[in-house]
């Protein structure tokens, strides 16, 4: 049965390296001579040396005010390293109290040159060192508590990121079909991340097959639901920026479908591996159970999995869109049905429903496949 592992792995590697049709290069567009070329910003890190002045600026006869700071910075990177500057923070762009800087803080400095003038602005706090520390804490916790499984899960995560960055994104940018590219990339992620995380075993193989079947189902559901809801992929601010510049020919509807497919993959990883393990343990506890009884008991465990995961998935999407939810609930200009009809709201509803519906189907699919394999090949050797 080990040949099944090799065959599946070879098939997935083929999908990973095979071209997705023929990627069409976006057509070149000529730039009119009269077009004004926007200024190119330069970025550098800078350290806050001194807070020279800070306070509140009032507007509209003191009806509205915002904080401001006059700070001295020292540039830490770039061609102007070592140079000291005085920056008016909160003058050209409004800031909140939480966005005020402190002495010793490292910030991102933006230099803009336009119409013969040079302007410096504080863009953001420099967050990358803290992000690196948080990632390190995650890796230590995963390896410490997961041991070899934890190491495997980290490897699987890195493989997933690598496929996203090196295959899915470049292929879509170069003109590849977003749906086909996302589906092929998701298949590659499924096999190349699942085995390092869970090992080469019968459970993993059944989970993988179940995941691929459910992924195809998710693709069909996403296409059906998006079509019925008349979604065009323009429900977010990011979609507007995607169609600017070199990405103006990107199929936004296809991009929406691709995102839904990739999002469903993460849920399927959890439910298929967990369900395969549950059915396997039930069989080990009582190997004499017939197929129907093994399927029934496995499905009973799976229903509990469905209940928790549907709620988890909905909360994950709601949490990610919490600012949008706040705007939705405080909207007094439009009627409730108009706000509910907005594409930005319907997109999130469809994302949640596709993921939830797919994981519901994944439970009986995985249960039936695992029960069939266990009764057909009752030995404990890997498939």
Secondary structure as UniProt FT lines:
FT   HELIX           2..17
FT   TURN            33..34
FT   STRAND          42..59
FT   TURN            60..63
FT   STRAND          64..75
FT   TURN            79..82
FT   STRAND          84..89
FT   TURN            90..91
FT   HELIX           97..99
FT   TURN            103..104
FT   STRAND          106..114
FT   TURN            115..116
FT   STRAND          117..125
FT   HELIX           128..163
FT   HELIX           164..168
FT   HELIX           169..173
FT   TURN            174..175
FT   HELIX           178..198
FT   HELIX           202..228
FT   TURN            229..230
FT   HELIX           237..242
FT   HELIX           245..247
FT   TURN            248..249
FT   HELIX           252..285
FT   TURN            287..288
FT   HELIX           291..320
FT   HELIX           322..329
FT   HELIX           336..341
FT   HELIX           343..376
//
